[in-house]
Amino acid sequence: MKVHVDTNGLLACILDDRPGERARTAEWVRDHGALTVDECVLAEACWVLESVYMHPRRKVAQLLLAALASEELMAWDPELTDCALSMMHRDPKLGIVDCILAARTLTGDLVRTFNRRLSRAIENL
């Protein structure tokens, strides 16, 4: 059985301003093992880190890559997530949703878009 974490739990693992939540998250990990970070949680965490905490996308990508490399958290799809966050780090003009879509093409999926930047990113993979 997987145990999923919400955005607040993920942020508690990343940010120092949530000591109470951080302690509870550590308890969950002790009780259940690594917590699963779903696609929607990753997207919301990116939005919060960018818009509320004012972190640039490169820093957001670094923070999330480091958190998901820990023993406390695992992504719903580790390879796709690593690819998407690495892409966001390389090209911070692309948001996480575009990067996830682009990463899906590496497994043979097709993505249709009107977004020229996303189209170029897919072509350059």
MOPAC internal coordinates of N, CA, C and O (Angstrom, degrees):
PM7 1SCF
backbone

  N    0.0000 0     0.00 0     0.00 0    0    0    0
  C    1.4431 1     0.00 0     0.00 0    1    0    0
  C    1.5273 1   109.36 1     0.00 0    2    1    0
  O    1.2310 1   120.96 1   -48.61 1    3    2    1
  N    1.3198 1   115.77 1   131.39 1    3    2    1
  C    1.4546 1   121.41 1   175.05 1    5    3    2
  C    1.5179 1   109.51 1   -86.96 1    6    5    3
  O    1.2310 1   120.74 1   -33.51 1    7    6    5
  N    1.3127 1   116.19 1   146.49 1    7    6    5
  C    1.4589 1   122.06 1   173.44 1    9    7    6
  C    1.5255 1   106.59 1  -113.83 1   10    9    7
  O    1.2310 1   120.81 1   -59.57 1   11   10    9
  N    1.3054 1   116.07 1   120.43 1   11   10    9
  C    1.4616 1   122.09 1  -175.47 1   13   11   10
  C    1.5236 1   109.86 1   -96.55 1   14   13   11
  O    1.2310 1   121.11 1   -32.84 1   15   14   13
  N    1.3151 1   115.48 1   147.16 1   15   14   13
  C    1.4556 1   121.66 1   179.90 1   17   15   14
  C    1.5320 1   108.46 1  -114.88 1   18   17   15
  O    1.2310 1   120.84 1   -32.88 1   19   18   17
  N    1.3131 1   115.99 1   147.12 1   19   18   17
  C    1.4610 1   119.19 1   177.70 1   21   19   18
  C    1.5297 1   109.96 1   -89.41 1   22   21   19
  O    1.2310 1   121.33 1     1.64 1   23   22   21
  N    1.3069 1   115.06 1  -178.36 1   23   22   21
  C    1.4661 1   120.42 1  -176.94 1   25   23   22
  C    1.5216 1   111.78 1   -61.12 1   26   25   23
  O    1.2310 1   120.02 1   139.12 1   27   26   25
  N    1.3259 1   117.57 1   -40.88 1   27   26   25
  C    1.4633 1   119.65 1   179.69 1   29   27   26
  C    1.5239 1   111.55 1   -62.90 1   30   29   27
  O    1.2310 1   120.19 1   140.75 1   31   30   29
  N    1.3192 1   117.25 1   -39.25 1   31   30   29
  C    1.4630 1   120.46 1   177.19 1   33   31   30
  C    1.5175 1   111.85 1   -65.08 1   34   33   31
  O    1.2310 1   120.62 1   138.37 1   35   34   33
  N    1.3323 1   116.41 1   -41.63 1   35   34   33
  C    1.4620 1   120.04 1   177.10 1   37   35   34
  C    1.5210 1   110.45 1   -63.14 1   38   37   35
  O    1.2310 1   120.45 1   133.54 1   39   38   37
  N    1.3194 1   116.75 1   -46.46 1   39   38   37
  C    1.4649 1   119.88 1   179.86 1   41   39   38
  C    1.5239 1   111.71 1   -63.10 1   42   41   39
  O    1.2310 1   120.32 1   146.21 1   43   42   41
  N    1.3267 1   117.00 1   -33.79 1   43   42   41
  C    1.4687 1   120.14 1   177.68 1   45   43   42
  C    1.5255 1   111.24 1   -62.47 1   46   45   43
  O    1.2310 1   120.23 1   150.20 1   47   46   45
  N    1.3124 1   117.16 1   -29.80 1   47   46   45
  C    1.4667 1   121.22 1   178.22 1   49   47   46
  C    1.5280 1   112.20 1   -76.99 1   50   49   47
  O    1.2310 1   120.59 1   161.46 1   51   50   49
  N    1.3271 1   116.49 1   -18.54 1   51   50   49
  C    1.4628 1   121.05 1  -174.04 1   53   51   50
  C    1.5264 1   112.42 1  -103.71 1   54   53   51
  O    1.2310 1   120.70 1   139.63 1   55   54   53
  N    1.3181 1   116.26 1   -40.37 1   55   54   53
  C    1.4686 1   121.12 1  -170.62 1   57   55   54
  C    1.5212 1   111.84 1   -99.55 1   58   57   55
  O    1.2310 1   121.11 1   -32.30 1   59   58   57
  N    1.3133 1   115.48 1   147.70 1   59   58   57
  C    1.4641 1   121.27 1  -179.71 1   61   59   58
  C    1.5275 1   113.37 1   -86.58 1   62   61   59
  O    1.2310 1   119.70 1   174.12 1   63   62   61
  N    1.3291 1   118.19 1    -5.88 1   63   62   61
  C    1.4654 1   120.11 1  -174.37 1   65   63   62
  C    1.5280 1   113.02 1   -92.06 1   66   65   63
  O    1.2310 1   120.24 1  -164.63 1   67   66   65
  N    1.3349 1   117.14 1    15.37 1   67   66   65
  C    1.4638 1   120.99 1  -177.42 1   69   67   66
  C    1.5335 1   110.96 1  -131.93 1   70   69   67
  O    1.2310 1   119.58 1  -121.46 1   71   70   69
  N    1.3286 1   118.40 1    58.54 1   71   70   69
  C    1.4693 1   119.40 1  -173.76 1   73   71   70
  C    1.5297 1   113.95 1   -62.26 1   74   73   71
  O    1.2310 1   119.79 1   141.77 1   75   74   73
  N    1.3207 1   118.01 1   -38.23 1   75   74   73
  C    1.4650 1   120.38 1   179.11 1   77   75   74
  C    1.5201 1   111.95 1   -64.83 1   78   77   75
  O    1.2310 1   121.05 1   133.82 1   79   78   77
  N    1.3272 1   115.60 1   -46.18 1   79   78   77
  C    1.4601 1   120.38 1   178.38 1   81   79   78
  C    1.5239 1   110.63 1   -66.91 1   82   81   79
  O    1.2310 1   120.84 1   144.76 1   83   82   81
  N    1.3210 1   116.01 1   -35.24 1   83   82   81
  C    1.4683 1   120.14 1   178.78 1   85   83   82
  C    1.5253 1   110.59 1   -61.55 1   86   85   83
  O    1.2310 1   120.34 1   136.77 1   87   86   85
  N    1.3337 1   116.95 1   -43.23 1   87   86   85
  C    1.4660 1   121.32 1   179.29 1   89   87   86
  C    1.5281 1   110.76 1   -63.79 1   90   89   87
  O    1.2310 1   120.17 1   137.66 1   91   90   89
  N    1.3319 1   117.29 1   -42.34 1   91   90   89
  C    1.4717 1   120.53 1   178.96 1   93   91   90
  C    1.5217 1   111.30 1   -65.04 1   94   93   91
  O    1.2310 1   120.69 1   139.97 1   95   94   93
  N    1.3278 1   116.29 1   -40.03 1   95   94   93
  C    1.4591 1   120.07 1   178.56 1   97   95   94
  C    1.5239 1   110.31 1   -63.46 1   98   97   95
  O    1.2310 1   120.20 1   139.82 1   99   98   97
  N    1.3189 1   117.22 1   -40.18 1   99   98   97
  C    1.4598 1   121.02 1   177.24 1  101   99   98
  C    1.5337 1   110.67 1   -61.72 1  102  101   99
  O    1.2310 1   120.04 1   142.48 1  103  102  101
  N    1.3328 1   117.53 1   -37.52 1  103  102  101
  C    1.4717 1   121.31 1   175.93 1  105  103  102
  C    1.5242 1   110.43 1   -62.51 1  106  105  103
  O    1.2310 1   120.54 1   135.30 1  107  106  105
  N    1.3270 1   116.57 1   -44.70 1  107  106  105
  C    1.4663 1   119.97 1   179.65 1  109  107  106
  C    1.5202 1   110.78 1   -59.60 1  110  109  107
  O    1.2310 1   120.61 1   138.30 1  111  110  109
  N    1.3412 1   116.45 1   -41.70 1  111  110  109
  C    1.4629 1   120.46 1   179.53 1  113  111  110
  C    1.5275 1   109.99 1   -64.61 1  114  113  111
  O    1.2310 1   120.32 1   136.76 1  115  114  113
  N    1.3409 1   117.00 1   -43.24 1  115  114  113
  C    1.4674 1   120.14 1   177.42 1  117  115  114
  C    1.5304 1   111.09 1   -59.93 1  118  117  115
  O    1.2310 1   120.67 1   140.30 1  119  118  117
  N    1.3179 1   116.32 1   -39.70 1  119  118  117
  C    1.4631 1   120.71 1  -176.98 1  121  119  118
  C    1.5254 1   113.91 1   -77.65 1  122  121  119
  O    1.2310 1   120.19 1   148.00 1  123  122  121
  N    1.3307 1   117.25 1   -32.00 1  123  122  121
  C    1.4614 1   120.34 1  -170.04 1  125  123  122
  C    1.5259 1   115.34 1  -125.98 1  126  125  123
  O    1.2310 1   119.45 1   171.68 1  127  126  125
  N    1.2995 1   118.66 1    -8.32 1  127  126  125
  C    1.4624 1   120.51 1  -173.46 1  129  127  126
  C    1.5236 1   110.12 1    86.48 1  130  129  127
  O    1.2310 1   121.42 1    14.80 1  131  130  129
  N    1.3042 1   114.89 1  -165.20 1  131  130  129
  C    1.4686 1   120.32 1  -176.72 1  133  131  130
  C    1.5246 1   111.37 1   -56.35 1  134  133  131
  O    1.2310 1   120.97 1   -41.62 1  135  134  133
  N    1.3078 1   115.76 1   138.38 1  135  134  133
  C    1.4588 1   122.75 1   179.15 1  137  135  134
  C    1.5254 1   109.44 1   -92.02 1  138  137  135
  O    1.2310 1   120.54 1   -41.35 1  139  138  137
  N    1.3159 1   116.57 1   138.65 1  139  138  137
  C    1.4638 1   121.41 1  -177.80 1  141  139  138
  C    1.5257 1   110.53 1   -86.84 1  142  141  139
  O    1.2310 1   121.18 1   -49.33 1  143  142  141
  N    1.3109 1   115.34 1   130.67 1  143  142  141
  C    1.4657 1   122.90 1   176.06 1  145  143  142
  C    1.5299 1   107.17 1  -102.29 1  146  145  143
  O    1.2310 1   120.96 1   -64.13 1  147  146  145
  N    1.3239 1   115.77 1   115.87 1  147  146  145
  C    1.4628 1   120.92 1  -179.68 1  149  147  146
  C    1.5210 1   111.15 1   -83.96 1  150  149  147
  O    1.2310 1   121.47 1   -13.80 1  151  150  149
  N    1.3127 1   114.78 1   166.20 1  151  150  149
  C    1.4611 1   122.75 1  -178.18 1  153  151  150
  C    1.5280 1   112.12 1   -56.50 1  154  153  151
  O    1.2310 1   120.24 1   135.21 1  155  154  153
  N    1.3276 1   117.14 1   -44.79 1  155  154  153
  C    1.4692 1   120.34 1  -178.32 1  157  155  154
  C    1.5290 1   110.91 1   -67.22 1  158  157  155
  O    1.2310 1   120.02 1   146.32 1  159  158  157
  N    1.3179 1   117.57 1   -33.68 1  159  158  157
  C    1.4675 1   121.82 1   178.53 1  161  159  158
  C    1.5231 1   109.74 1   -68.83 1  162  161  159
  O    1.2310 1   120.52 1   137.68 1  163  162  161
  N    1.3262 1   116.60 1   -42.32 1  163  162  161
  C    1.4640 1   120.41 1   177.90 1  165  163  162
  C    1.5241 1   110.25 1   -60.73 1  166  165  163
  O    1.2310 1   120.30 1   135.12 1  167  166  165
  N    1.3195 1   117.03 1   -44.88 1  167  166  165
  C    1.4686 1   120.68 1  -179.20 1  169  167  166
  C    1.5304 1   111.06 1   -63.35 1  170  169  167
  O    1.2310 1   120.52 1   135.94 1  171  170  169
  N    1.3307 1   116.61 1   -44.06 1  171  170  169
  C    1.4611 1   118.98 1   179.84 1  173  171  170
  C    1.5273 1   111.18 1   -67.01 1  174  173  171
  O    1.2310 1   120.17 1   141.17 1  175  174  173
  N    1.3289 1   117.28 1   -38.83 1  175  174  173
  C    1.4670 1   120.47 1   178.51 1  177  175  174
  C    1.5286 1   110.54 1   -61.82 1  178  177  175
  O    1.2310 1   120.23 1   139.24 1  179  178  177
  N    1.3244 1   117.17 1   -40.76 1  179  178  177
  C    1.4700 1   120.02 1   176.79 1  181  179  178
  C    1.5207 1   109.87 1   -60.18 1  182  181  179
  O    1.2310 1   120.58 1   134.42 1  183  182  181
  N    1.3206 1   116.49 1   -45.58 1  183  182  181
  C    1.4635 1   120.12 1  -179.56 1  185  183  182
  C    1.5298 1   110.76 1   -60.96 1  186  185  183
  O    1.2310 1   119.81 1   134.47 1  187  186  185
  N    1.3275 1   117.97 1   -45.53 1  187  186  185
  C    1.4610 1   121.40 1  -179.26 1  189  187  186
  C    1.5309 1   110.86 1   -63.82 1  190  189  187
  O    1.2310 1   120.34 1   134.57 1  191  190  189
  N    1.3200 1   116.96 1   -45.43 1  191  190  189
  C    1.4651 1   120.23 1  -178.58 1  193  191  190
  C    1.5321 1   111.46 1   -64.29 1  194  193  191
  O    1.2310 1   120.60 1   145.07 1  195  194  193
  N    1.3325 1   116.46 1   -34.93 1  195  194  193
  C    1.4677 1   120.11 1   179.31 1  197  195  194
  C    1.5267 1   112.15 1   -78.40 1  198  197  195
  O    1.2310 1   120.12 1   132.86 1  199  198  197
  N    1.3248 1   117.37 1   -47.14 1  199  198  197
  C    1.4591 1   119.38 1  -170.63 1  201  199  198
  C    1.5267 1   114.09 1   -90.12 1  202  201  199
  O    1.2310 1   119.74 1   145.14 1  203  202  201
  N    1.3115 1   118.11 1   -34.86 1  203  202  201
  C    1.4677 1   120.48 1  -179.21 1  205  203  202
  C    1.5223 1   110.99 1   -89.94 1  206  205  203
  O    1.2310 1   120.39 1   133.24 1  207  206  205
  N    1.3298 1   116.85 1   -46.76 1  207  206  205
  C    1.4647 1   121.08 1  -177.48 1  209  207  206
  C    1.5292 1   112.73 1   -91.44 1  210  209  207
  O    1.2310 1   120.49 1   174.53 1  211  210  209
  N    1.3283 1   116.67 1    -5.47 1  211  210  209
  C    1.4669 1   123.50 1   174.90 1  213  211  210
  C    1.5420 1   113.31 1    59.59 1  214  213  211
  O    1.2310 1   120.58 1  -148.47 1  215  214  213
  N    1.3232 1   116.50 1    31.53 1  215  214  213
  C    1.4674 1   120.21 1   175.86 1  217  215  214
  C    1.5241 1   109.07 1   -80.72 1  218  217  215
  O    1.2310 1   119.89 1   -42.77 1  219  218  217
  N    1.3253 1   117.82 1   137.23 1  219  218  217
  C    1.4594 1   119.24 1   173.83 1  221  219  218
  C    1.5311 1   109.99 1   -67.21 1  222  221  219
  O    1.2310 1   120.50 1   -23.07 1  223  222  221
  N    1.3141 1   116.65 1   156.93 1  223  222  221
  C    1.4693 1   121.03 1  -175.44 1  225  223  222
  C    1.5220 1   113.20 1   -57.48 1  226  225  223
  O    1.2310 1   119.76 1   142.45 1  227  226  225
  N    1.3076 1   118.07 1   -37.55 1  227  226  225
  C    1.4713 1   119.22 1   179.09 1  229  227  226
  C    1.5293 1   110.49 1   -59.79 1  230  229  227
  O    1.2310 1   120.76 1   136.44 1  231  230  229
  N    1.3255 1   116.15 1   -43.56 1  231  230  229
  C    1.4660 1   119.97 1   179.36 1  233  231  230
  C    1.5249 1   110.32 1   -66.81 1  234  233  231
  O    1.2310 1   120.14 1   139.81 1  235  234  233
  N    1.3334 1   117.34 1   -40.19 1  235  234  233
  C    1.4585 1   121.30 1   177.50 1  237  235  234
  C    1.5309 1   109.46 1   -57.95 1  238  237  235
  O    1.2310 1   120.89 1   132.77 1  239  238  237
  N    1.3214 1   115.90 1   -47.23 1  239  238  237
  C    1.4680 1   119.81 1   179.26 1  241  239  238
  C    1.5264 1   111.00 1   -60.34 1  242  241  239
  O    1.2310 1   120.33 1   136.17 1  243  242  241
  N    1.3262 1   116.98 1   -43.83 1  243  242  241
  C    1.4725 1   120.63 1   179.30 1  245  243  242
  C    1.5227 1   111.47 1   -61.86 1  246  245  243
  O    1.2310 1   120.44 1   133.86 1  247  246  245
  N    1.3229 1   116.76 1   -46.14 1  247  246  245
  C    1.4675 1   120.89 1  -179.54 1  249  247  246
  C    1.5295 1   111.26 1   -60.19 1  250  249  247
  O    1.2310 1   120.89 1   134.59 1  251  250  249
  N    1.3170 1   115.91 1   -45.41 1  251  250  249
  C    1.4591 1   119.64 1  -177.52 1  253  251  250
  C    1.5256 1   112.31 1   -72.58 1  254  253  251
  O    1.2310 1   120.05 1   142.09 1  255  254  253
  N    1.3186 1   117.51 1   -37.91 1  255  254  253
  C    1.4681 1   119.47 1   175.22 1  257  255  254
  C    1.5282 1   110.67 1   -59.91 1  258  257  255
  O    1.2310 1   120.52 1   136.15 1  259  258  257
  N    1.3242 1   116.62 1   -43.85 1  259  258  257
  C    1.4697 1   120.50 1   179.71 1  261  259  258
  C    1.5241 1   110.66 1   -65.35 1  262  261  259
  O    1.2310 1   120.15 1   136.32 1  263  262  261
  N    1.3173 1   117.32 1   -43.68 1  263  262  261
  C    1.4672 1   120.35 1  -179.06 1  265  263  262
  C    1.5225 1   111.17 1   -63.38 1  266  265  263
  O    1.2310 1   120.51 1   138.43 1  267  266  265
  N    1.3326 1   116.62 1   -41.57 1  267  266  265
  C    1.4582 1   120.23 1  -177.92 1  269  267  266
  C    1.5246 1   112.41 1   -76.69 1  270  269  267
  O    1.2310 1   120.17 1   167.80 1  271  270  269
  N    1.3166 1   117.27 1   -12.20 1  271  270  269
  C    1.4662 1   121.09 1   174.68 1  273  271  270
  C    1.5298 1   111.15 1   -86.89 1  274  273  271
  O    1.2310 1   120.46 1   170.58 1  275  274  273
  N    1.3344 1   116.72 1    -9.42 1  275  274  273
  C    1.4624 1   120.76 1  -179.08 1  277  275  274
  C    1.5290 1   109.85 1   -76.21 1  278  277  275
  O    1.2310 1   121.07 1    -9.58 1  279  278  277
  N    1.3085 1   115.56 1   170.42 1  279  278  277
  C    1.4669 1   120.42 1   177.40 1  281  279  278
  C    1.5223 1   111.83 1   -81.59 1  282  281  279
  O    1.2310 1   119.97 1   171.61 1  283  282  281
  N    1.3306 1   117.66 1    -8.39 1  283  282  281
  C    1.4642 1   121.66 1  -177.61 1  285  283  282
  C    1.5201 1   113.55 1   -82.79 1  286  285  283
  O    1.2310 1   120.52 1   151.92 1  287  286  285
  N    1.3266 1   116.62 1   -28.08 1  287  286  285
  C    1.4584 1   121.15 1  -172.58 1  289  287  286
  C    1.5170 1   110.90 1  -130.14 1  290  289  287
  O    1.2310 1   121.31 1   -28.89 1  291  290  289
  N    1.3332 1   115.10 1   151.11 1  291  290  289
  C    1.4624 1   119.90 1   171.13 1  293  291  290
  C    1.5218 1   107.85 1  -143.76 1  294  293  291
  O    1.2310 1   121.04 1   -35.54 1  295  294  293
  N    1.3002 1   115.61 1   144.46 1  295  294  293
  C    1.4614 1   120.65 1  -179.46 1  297  295  294
  C    1.5231 1   110.06 1   -80.39 1  298  297  295
  O    1.2310 1   120.88 1   -24.52 1  299  298  297
  N    1.3187 1   115.93 1   155.48 1  299  298  297
  C    1.4649 1   121.63 1   177.06 1  301  299  298
  C    1.5160 1   110.20 1   -58.08 1  302  301  299
  O    1.2310 1   120.11 1   147.15 1  303  302  301
  N    1.3144 1   117.40 1   -32.85 1  303  302  301
  C    1.4654 1   124.16 1   177.41 1  305  303  302
  C    1.5277 1   106.10 1  -142.21 1  306  305  303
  O    1.2310 1   120.08 1   -87.64 1  307  306  305
  N    1.3361 1   117.46 1    92.36 1  307  306  305
  C    1.4711 1   120.05 1  -172.26 1  309  307  306
  C    1.5239 1   114.98 1   -57.91 1  310  309  307
  O    1.2310 1   119.73 1   138.29 1  311  310  309
  N    1.3200 1   118.13 1   -41.71 1  311  310  309
  C    1.4698 1   119.73 1  -178.64 1  313  311  310
  C    1.5202 1   111.55 1   -66.60 1  314  313  311
  O    1.2310 1   120.65 1   134.30 1  315  314  313
  N    1.3181 1   116.37 1   -45.70 1  315  314  313
  C    1.4615 1   120.78 1   179.64 1  317  315  314
  C    1.5254 1   110.37 1   -62.71 1  318  317  315
  O    1.2310 1   120.72 1   136.75 1  319  318  317
  N    1.3222 1   116.22 1   -43.25 1  319  318  317
  C    1.4634 1   121.05 1  -178.55 1  321  319  318
  C    1.5175 1   111.17 1   -64.42 1  322  321  319
  O    1.2310 1   120.53 1   135.06 1  323  322  321
  N    1.3194 1   116.59 1   -44.94 1  323  322  321
  C    1.4622 1   120.73 1   178.92 1  325  323  322
  C    1.5252 1   110.44 1   -61.19 1  326  325  323
  O    1.2310 1   120.70 1   136.52 1  327  326  325
  N    1.3158 1   116.27 1   -43.48 1  327  326  325
  C    1.4649 1   120.64 1   178.60 1  329  327  326
  C    1.5244 1   110.75 1   -62.81 1  330  329  327
  O    1.2310 1   120.10 1   133.81 1  331  330  329
  N    1.3313 1   117.42 1   -46.19 1  331  330  329
  C    1.4663 1   121.34 1  -177.64 1  333  331  330
  C    1.5313 1   111.52 1   -64.70 1  334  333  331
  O    1.2310 1   120.25 1   135.19 1  335  334  333
  N    1.3337 1   117.13 1   -44.81 1  335  334  333
  C    1.4711 1   119.57 1   179.95 1  337  335  334
  C    1.5293 1   111.21 1   -68.31 1  338  337  335
  O    1.2310 1   120.22 1   143.63 1  339  338  337
  N    1.3126 1   117.18 1   -36.37 1  339  338  337
  C    1.4725 1   120.41 1   177.00 1  341  339  338
  C    1.5279 1   110.30 1   -65.13 1  342  341  339
  O    1.2310 1   120.91 1   140.81 1  343  342  341
  N    1.3173 1   115.87 1   -39.19 1  343  342  341
  C    1.4654 1   120.52 1   177.83 1  345  343  342
  C    1.5279 1   110.10 1   -65.04 1  346  345  343
  O    1.2310 1   120.26 1   137.62 1  347  346  345
  N    1.3269 1   117.11 1   -42.38 1  347  346  345
  C    1.4672 1   120.75 1   178.87 1  349  347  346
  C    1.5271 1   110.40 1   -63.88 1  350  349  347
  O    1.2310 1   120.42 1   145.27 1  351  350  349
  N    1.3140 1   116.80 1   -34.73 1  351  350  349
  C    1.4621 1   120.89 1   177.78 1  353  351  350
  C    1.5347 1   110.63 1   -67.17 1  354  353  351
  O    1.2310 1   120.62 1   139.00 1  355  354  353
  N    1.3277 1   116.42 1   -41.00 1  355  354  353
  C    1.4680 1   120.94 1  -179.84 1  357  355  354
  C    1.5298 1   112.29 1   -71.60 1  358  357  355
  O    1.2310 1   120.56 1   141.84 1  359  358  357
  N    1.3268 1   116.54 1   -38.16 1  359  358  357
  C    1.4639 1   120.91 1  -177.00 1  361  359  358
  C    1.5278 1   108.79 1  -130.03 1  362  361  359
  O    1.2310 1   120.32 1   -97.20 1  363  362  361
  N    1.3394 1   117.00 1    82.80 1  363  362  361
  C    1.4724 1   119.96 1  -174.82 1  365  363  362
  C    1.5244 1   114.54 1   -67.90 1  366  365  363
  O    1.2310 1   119.81 1   176.74 1  367  366  365
  N    1.3200 1   117.97 1    -3.26 1  367  366  365
  C    1.4638 1   118.51 1   174.19 1  369  367  366
  C    1.5275 1   110.83 1   -76.67 1  370  369  367
  O    1.2310 1   120.79 1   162.80 1  371  370  369
  N    1.3274 1   116.09 1   -17.20 1  371  370  369
  C    1.4599 1   120.66 1   175.99 1  373  371  370
  C    1.5244 1   109.13 1   -89.92 1  374  373  371
  O    1.2310 1   120.35 1   -48.55 1  375  374  373
  N    1.3051 1   116.93 1   131.45 1  375  374  373
  C    1.4604 1   120.83 1   175.51 1  377  375  374
  C    1.5160 1   110.73 1   -80.52 1  378  377  375
  O    1.2310 1   120.55 1    -8.65 1  379  378  377
  N    1.3005 1   116.55 1   171.35 1  379  378  377
  C    1.4622 1   120.98 1  -175.99 1  381  379  378
  C    1.5241 1   112.36 1   -63.11 1  382  381  379
  O    1.2310 1   119.61 1   143.76 1  383  382  381
  N    1.3180 1   118.35 1   -36.24 1  383  382  381
  C    1.4672 1   119.83 1  -179.70 1  385  383  382
  C    1.5202 1   110.22 1   -63.80 1  386  385  383
  O    1.2310 1   120.19 1   135.04 1  387  386  385
  N    1.3333 1   117.25 1   -44.96 1  387  386  385
  C    1.4632 1   120.22 1   176.88 1  389  387  386
  C    1.5222 1   110.90 1   -62.02 1  390  389  387
  O    1.2310 1   120.27 1   140.31 1  391  390  389
  N    1.3115 1   117.09 1   -39.69 1  391  390  389
  C    1.4680 1   120.79 1  -178.86 1  393  391  390
  C    1.5310 1   111.37 1   -67.40 1  394  393  391
  O    1.2310 1   120.22 1   142.36 1  395  394  393
  N    1.3234 1   117.19 1   -37.64 1  395  394  393
  C    1.4695 1   120.20 1   176.46 1  397  395  394
  C    1.5269 1   109.65 1   -64.73 1  398  397  395
  O    1.2310 1   120.69 1   135.31 1  399  398  397
  N    1.3221 1   116.28 1   -44.69 1  399  398  397
  C    1.4667 1   119.19 1   178.36 1  401  399  398
  C    1.5280 1   111.55 1   -60.87 1  402  401  399
  O    1.2310 1   120.64 1   133.90 1  403  402  401
  N    1.3190 1   116.38 1   -46.10 1  403  402  401
  C    1.4679 1   119.87 1   179.08 1  405  403  402
  C    1.5246 1   110.82 1   -61.08 1  406  405  403
  O    1.2310 1   120.17 1   137.33 1  407  406  405
  N    1.3182 1   117.29 1   -42.67 1  407  406  405
  C    1.4711 1   120.74 1  -179.71 1  409  407  406
  C    1.5245 1   111.19 1   -62.11 1  410  409  407
  O    1.2310 1   120.01 1   148.39 1  411  410  409
  N    1.3093 1   117.58 1   -31.61 1  411  410  409
  C    1.4747 1   120.54 1   179.20 1  413  411  410
  C    1.5254 1   111.81 1   -63.02 1  414  413  411
  O    1.2310 1   120.06 1   152.69 1  415  414  413
  N    1.3174 1   117.49 1   -27.31 1  415  414  413
  C    1.4630 1   119.28 1  -179.52 1  417  415  414
  C    1.5297 1   111.67 1   -69.00 1  418  417  415
  O    1.2310 1   119.98 1   159.70 1  419  418  417
  N    1.3153 1   117.63 1   -20.30 1  419  418  417
  C    1.4674 1   120.41 1   179.80 1  421  419  418
  C    1.5246 1   112.57 1   -69.90 1  422  421  419
  O    1.2310 1   120.66 1   162.80 1  423  422  421
  N    1.3229 1   116.34 1   -17.20 1  423  422  421
  C    1.4641 1   120.25 1   177.71 1  425  423  422
  C    1.5241 1   111.41 1  -100.79 1  426  425  423
  O    1.2310 1   120.72 1  -170.83 1  427  426  425
  N    1.3260 1   116.23 1     9.17 1  427  426  425
  C    1.4540 1   120.19 1   177.21 1  429  427  426
  C    1.5122 1   114.99 1    99.74 1  430  429  427
  O    1.2310 1   120.02 1   175.45 1  431  430  429
  N    1.3226 1   117.57 1    -4.55 1  431  430  429
  C    1.4677 1   119.72 1   177.09 1  433  431  430
  C    1.5260 1   109.55 1   -71.94 1  434  433  431
  O    1.2310 1   120.70 1   -27.50 1  435  434  433
  N    1.3064 1   116.26 1   152.50 1  435  434  433
  C    1.4603 1   121.77 1   176.20 1  437  435  434
  C    1.5183 1   109.26 1  -102.06 1  438  437  435
  O    1.2310 1   120.93 1   -35.74 1  439  438  437
  N    1.3063 1   115.82 1   144.26 1  439  438  437
  C    1.4624 1   122.04 1   175.11 1  441  439  438
  C    1.5154 1   107.24 1  -125.94 1  442  441  439
  O    1.2310 1   120.74 1   -50.82 1  443  442  441
  N    1.2991 1   116.18 1   129.18 1  443  442  441
  C    1.4600 1   122.30 1   176.12 1  445  443  442
  C    1.5267 1   107.39 1  -111.05 1  446  445  443
  O    1.2310 1   121.01 1   -49.90 1  447  446  445
  N    1.3314 1   115.67 1   130.10 1  447  446  445
  C    1.4553 1   120.04 1  -175.36 1  449  447  446
  C    1.5206 1   110.66 1  -149.36 1  450  449  447
  O    1.2310 1   120.97 1   -24.91 1  451  450  449
  N    1.3110 1   115.76 1   155.09 1  451  450  449
  C    1.4588 1   122.47 1   170.38 1  453  451  450
  C    1.5292 1   110.74 1   -97.39 1  454  453  451
  O    1.2310 1   120.37 1   175.94 1  455  454  453
  N    1.3126 1   116.89 1    -4.06 1  455  454  453
  C    1.4640 1   123.29 1  -177.93 1  457  455  454
  C    1.5306 1   109.22 1   -80.15 1  458  457  455
  O    1.2310 1   120.37 1   -68.22 1  459  458  457
  N    1.3247 1   116.90 1   111.78 1  459  458  457
  C    1.4733 1   120.46 1  -176.90 1  461  459  458
  C    1.5235 1   112.71 1   -64.82 1  462  461  459
  O    1.2310 1   120.39 1   142.11 1  463  462  461
  N    1.3205 1   116.87 1   -37.89 1  463  462  461
  C    1.4705 1   119.96 1   179.51 1  465  463  462
  C    1.5306 1   110.41 1   -63.74 1  466  465  463
  O    1.2310 1   120.35 1   136.51 1  467  466  465
  N    1.3190 1   116.94 1   -43.49 1  467  466  465
  C    1.4576 1   121.00 1   177.55 1  469  467  466
  C    1.5242 1   110.44 1   -64.78 1  470  469  467
  O    1.2310 1   120.30 1   137.96 1  471  470  469
  N    1.3192 1   117.02 1   -42.04 1  471  470  469
  C    1.4769 1   120.31 1   177.85 1  473  471  470
  C    1.5239 1   110.95 1   -58.59 1  474  473  471
  O    1.2310 1   120.26 1   135.75 1  475  474  473
  N    1.3328 1   117.10 1   -44.25 1  475  474  473
  C    1.4723 1   120.52 1   178.27 1  477  475  474
  C    1.5231 1   111.45 1   -64.32 1  478  477  475
  O    1.2310 1   120.65 1   139.09 1  479  478  477
  N    1.3240 1   116.37 1   -40.91 1  479  478  477
  C    1.4546 1   119.82 1   179.09 1  481  479  478
  C    1.5239 1   110.76 1   -61.05 1  482  481  479
  O    1.2310 1   120.33 1   137.88 1  483  482  481
  N    1.3166 1   116.97 1   -42.12 1  483  482  481
  C    1.4699 1   121.42 1   178.91 1  485  483  482
  C    1.5228 1   110.02 1   -65.62 1  486  485  483
  O    1.2310 1   120.16 1   136.28 1  487  486  485
  N    1.3179 1   117.30 1   -43.72 1  487  486  485
  C    1.4698 1   121.02 1   179.26 1  489  487  486
  C    1.5299 1   111.71 1   -61.46 1  490  489  487
  O    1.2310 1   120.26 1   147.99 1  491  490  489
  N    1.3211 1   117.12 1   -32.01 1  491  490  489
  C    1.4746 1   121.36 1  -176.06 1  493  491  490
  C    1.5186 1   113.81 1   -86.70 1  494  493  491
  O    1.2310 1   119.99 1   179.38 1  495  494  493
  N    1.3244 1   117.63 1    -0.62 1  495  494  493
  C    1.4764 1   119.44 1   179.43 1  497  495  494
  C    1.5141 1   110.91 1   -76.34 1  498  497  495
  O    1.2310 1   120.10 1   180.00 1  499  498  497

